[in-house]
Amino acid sequence: MAELLNLNIYHFLMVFLRVGSALMLMPGLMSSYVNATVRLSVALAIAIVMMPVIAPHLPTENIDTVLLLRFAAFEITIGIFLGVVMQMLYFALSLAGNLAGQAIGFANAQIFDPTFQTQSIVVETFLSLIAITLIFVTNMHHLMLSAVADSYYIFPVGQPLPWGDFSKEVSLLLNGSFIMGFKLGAPFVAFTIVFYVGMGLVSRLMPQLNIFFLSLPLQIYLGLGLLFITTPMMIMWFIKYFEDGLLPFVH
């Protein structure tokens, strides 16, 4: 009985460490409005459900204390890697929101962003909250959990960590998220160029006109109009990009 109990604790620990580490960094669950107790409860529940499926694939021969600690460190590292991957995919929308806020003229209008627990431009926070809502409404969080569960096929317990693959994947995701964020914010970049060129021409043609008092309200009105028009398309493209980024991790 004691041997069976120790074996079950070992199985649960190996599953809980990876799942818990990933959930701590998963978009939506890492937000400040989700307290640590809720995140821990969700991680415990998911680990209990996954344990019977994952247990047959876990190594059980000659597990001593040193080897157990080594496996635990590996599992935490893999969980953190999966969470970082999801955060980097989510970073694309934050960059687009930052570009939109700068273009509209809300660069100094900052508010607390519960997703990243930092001060950010109000437009960036607005888009982040919409994206988080749609991730859960469209059941995209199931895909995130599936990526964590299927990671045991990609990174079996007890195998050496592929540090080269980790660094390569992180660099590719960071590069891809930056490009995607710039694509999502491209309408606002174009709007900024056209608007300031137009204001410059008006200033040259009518030097007596106080261009500052004319440009700022016009920039806000036109920028908000562009934001309302482009937000549905931005969110749809982001959700598709987020899904495509997680599919390689789903078995």
N, C-alpha and C positions, 0 to 999 in steps of 0.2 A: 504493500500500500504506500509506504514512504517513497519507494522508488518510482511508482507511478505518479505520485504527487509531485515529486521533483521534476519528472519528465514533463508534466503538464505546465509547471511553472516556467520551465525552460522554453517550451514552445510559445507560451503566452508572452514571455519577455522578448523573444526574438521578433515576434509580430508587432508587439506594442511599441518597441523602440523605433522601428521604421515608420509605422503609421503615425505615431505621436509626433515625431520630428517633422514629417511632411505636413501634418495638420497645423502645426505651429506657424508655418509660413504660407499656408494655402490662402489664396485671395478670398476674402469674405470672412474666413474664420480667424485670421490673424488681426482683424480690426479691433480697435480699442473698445468698441461697444459689445464685443464678445469676450466676456471675462475668462480667466484661466480655468475656472471650475467647469464652465460649459465646454471649453475645448478639451479638457481632460476627460470629461464624461463621454463626449463623442468619440474620442480616441479609444477609450476603454471599450465602448460598445462595439465599435468597428473591429477592434482587435479580437474580441471574443467571437464575433461572427466569422472572421477570417481564419481563426486558429485551426479549426478542423480541416480546412482545405489546404492550408499551407504546411501544417505539421508533418505530413508524410514526406515532404521535400526537404526537411531540415536535417542536417547531420546530427547524429546522436551518439556516435562511437567515440569513446575516450575524450569526453568533454571535461577538462579540468578547469580550475579557476582562471588561470592565465588565458587559456583559449576562450573561455566564456567572455572575459573582459575584452578580448580582441574582437570577437564576434559582435559584441555590443557596440564597440566603437565603430565597426564597419556599418552596422545597421543604422546608427545615428547619422553617420556621414551620408549614406545613401538617401535617407529620409530628408536631410537638409538639401541635398542636391535636387531631389524631386520638387521640393518646395521652392527652391531658387529658380528652377525652370519655369514653374507656373508664375512666379513673380516677374520674371523677365518677359514672358508673354504678355502679362498685364501692363508692363511698363510702356508698351506702344501707345496705349490710350492716354497715359499720363503725359507723354511727350506731345501728342496731338492737342490735348487740353491746354498745355502750356503755350503752344504756338497760337492757339485760338485766343487765349487770354491776352497775350501780348499784342495780337493784331487788333482786338476789340478796344484795347486801352485800359484793361483791368489788371495791368501788371502789379499795381500796388493794392488792388482789392483782394486781400488774402483772407482765408478762412481755414479753420482746422479741418484737415482731411483725416477722417477716422480710418481710412483704408491703410495709409502709410504712417499715421500718427505724427504728422508734421503740418506746418503751415504751408498752404499751397494756394495758387490762384483760384478764385471762386469758380471759374469755368472748368478748371481741371477737376475740382471736387465734384461739381455737378455731373460731369461725364463719368467719373469714377463710380458715383452712386448709381447712376443708370446702368452701367455695365455690370456692377455687382448684382443688382436686382435681376437683370436679364439672365445672368449666369445661373441663378437659382430658379428662375421662372422656366427657363428652357431646359432644366435638368443637366446643365453643363457640369454641375458639381458631381454628378454620377460619373462623368467621364474622368474627372480628376481623381476620384476614388478608385476607378477602374485602373487608371495609370499606376497608382500606388500598389494595388493588388497584383497587377500583372508584372510589376517590376521584379517580382521573385523569379520570374522566368528569365528576365534579362540579366539581373544581378542576383544569382543564387547566394544563399547564406553560406558563409565560410569561404567563399572564393576571394582571391585578391582583388582589391579595388582597381578598376581601370582608370587611373588618374589621367592618363593621356586622353582617353575618350571623354572624361568629365570636362577637362579644360577645353577641348575642341568643341564640345557641345555648347558649353557656356559662351564661348566666344562667338560661335555661329548664331546663337539665339540673341545675344546682345546686339550683334550687327543687324540681324533680321528685324528685331524689335525697333531699332532706331530707324531703319528704312521704312518699316510699316508705319511708325508714328509720323514720320515726315510725309508719307503719302496721305495719311488721314488728315494731316494739318495743311496739306498743299493748297486747298482753297483759301485759307486764311493768309498763307504766304503770298499768294497771288493778289489777294485783296489788299494786303499791306503795300505791295509794290505799286499797284495801280492807284491806290488812294493817295499815297505820298507824292507820287509823280504828278497826279492831278492837282494836289494842293500846291506843289511847287510851281506849276504852270500858272495857277491862279494868282499866286503871290507875285510872280514876275509880271503878269499882265495888269494887276491892280495893286501896286505897292502901298497905296493908302489904306487898303483893307487889312484889318487885324485878323490875320489868318488863324491865329491860335484859338480865338473865341468861336470861329466858324468851324474849324476842323474837328475839335474834340467832341462836341455833341453829335456832329455828323458821323464821325468814326464810330461812336458807340451805337447809334441807331442802325447804321448800315451793317456793322459787325454783328449785332444781335440778330438782325434779320437773316444774315448769312448763317449764323449759328443755328437758328430754328429750322432753316431749310436743310442744312447738311447733317444735323444730328442723327436723324434716322438712318441715313446711309452710313455714317461713320460707325454707329453702333453695330449695324448689320455686318459691315466688313470686319470689324474687330472681333465679333463673335465667331465668324468663319475663320479668321486667322487664329484665334485662340483654340478652336477645335482642331484645326489642321496641325497646330504645334503640339497637341497632346496625343494625336493618333499614333505617332511612331512609338510611344511608350505603352500602347495598348496591344496586348498579345492577340 
